[in-house]
Amino acid sequence: MERKDVFALVATAIHDLNEELEYPTLAHVTEDTPIFGGEDSIDSLSLVRLLVDVESRLMTACSLPISLADEKAMSWHNSPYRTVGTLVDFIVSKLTNESDDGSATNENETAARAVTH
């Protein structure tokens, strides 16, 4: 899965969530679209819903169980949930780490290694 594919997956999940939320800032998703932590961002419950949806979509697309809502990431000064671009970078990093730590199966390693910037 390439970075552009991760972006498309995240953008689709945001679009689906925004059908209910109707945030003006989420109407046209770009790399710089704010997600969480600013005045134009979504609330914490909506963030959790988005992350669960993205995890589910990643599982379907890559057959890799990826956890995006972890305590360590939540406490980072530069949160990976700030913008669409930072979330996509975080996901790409997680997919790459799944491959590097040997926890993925051979088939899934091939999918994870295909992630590029």
ABEGO torsion letter per residue (X at the ends): XBAAAAAAAAAAAAAAAAAAAGBAAAABBBAABBABGBAABBBAAAAAAAAAAAAAAAAAAAGBBBBABBAAAAABABBAAABAAAAAAAAAAAAAAAAAAGABBAAAAAAAAABBX
